[in-house]
Amino acid sequence: MDALEKLNQQINRELACIDDLTDVIKLHVKAGRINIAKQLERDLHNSLKQLEQLHERKRFWIIVEDLNREGVLAKVVKKLAHQA
């Protein structure tokens, strides 16, 4: 399985998580459990940020694939924490 397929799977899992969280938040709000809904809203926010990051990584992989198709040798490299 290549990296792009793995990213697509991660994106699909994150989307499913977001859908589930949204449904659960609605149920808690409807039942008046606002504190629990607020906690889950933070989880939802984190999932949305993770989804954005996954889409950004996917965009980089697609750019590299396009460049390679055009004959430009390119690859995605890991960013090391101490270089950030």
C-alpha atoms as one frame of an Amber mdcrd trajectory, in Angstrom:
protein
   0.000   0.000   0.000   1.481   3.330  -0.986   1.556   6.482   1.109  -1.306
   8.141  -0.765  -3.600   5.169  -0.109  -2.688   5.274   3.588  -3.468   8.988
   3.701  -6.826   8.394   2.026  -7.642   5.722   4.614  -6.657   8.054   7.456
  -8.797  10.816   5.943 -11.778   8.464   5.689 -11.330   7.347   9.312 -11.103
  10.961  10.472 -14.243  11.876   8.499 -16.114   8.979  10.111 -14.918  10.139
  13.533 -16.087  13.686  12.805 -19.511  12.429  11.723 -19.822  10.316  14.877
 -18.728  13.170  17.136 -21.203  15.532  15.483 -24.058  13.082  16.055 -23.082
  12.463  19.690 -22.744  16.197  20.381 -26.251  16.772  19.013 -27.627  14.024
  21.252 -25.966  15.457  24.362 -27.173  18.985  23.583 -30.693  17.695  23.008
 -30.557  15.891  26.367 -29.268  19.019  28.116 -25.798  17.648  28.873 -24.014
  20.797  27.740 -20.752  20.152  29.635 -20.257  16.809  27.917 -21.134  18.401
  24.574 -18.502  21.099  25.152 -15.844  18.475  25.888 -16.776  16.602  22.736
 -16.699  19.861  20.801 -13.013  20.191  21.715 -12.450  16.665  20.412 -14.283
  17.646  17.238 -12.059  20.692  16.852  -8.958  18.490  17.211 -10.314  16.062
  14.624 -10.936  18.907  12.197  -7.369  20.146  12.672  -6.081  16.619  12.082
  -8.186  16.391   8.916  -6.689  19.649   7.637  -3.186  18.309   8.253  -3.975
  15.070   6.443  -5.321  16.967   3.441  -2.183  19.110   3.408   0.027  15.995
   3.425  -2.073  14.505   0.639  -1.622  17.679  -1.397   2.175  17.358  -1.067
   2.094  13.736  -2.216  -0.041  14.649  -5.229   2.359  17.458  -6.160   5.283
  15.017  -5.986   3.440  12.462  -8.130   2.625  15.138 -10.716   6.246  16.290
 -10.811   7.476  12.722 -11.209   5.057  12.169 -14.105   6.517  15.259 -15.760
  10.019  13.845 -15.371  11.093  15.953 -12.408  12.534  13.713  -9.722  11.023
  14.673  -6.385  10.134  12.966  -3.140   8.428  13.812   0.124  10.781  13.834
   3.103   9.953  13.776   6.782  10.243  17.036   8.670  12.325  16.555  11.788
  11.084  18.202  14.972  14.385  19.932  15.708  14.346  21.557  12.258  10.908
  23.095  12.706
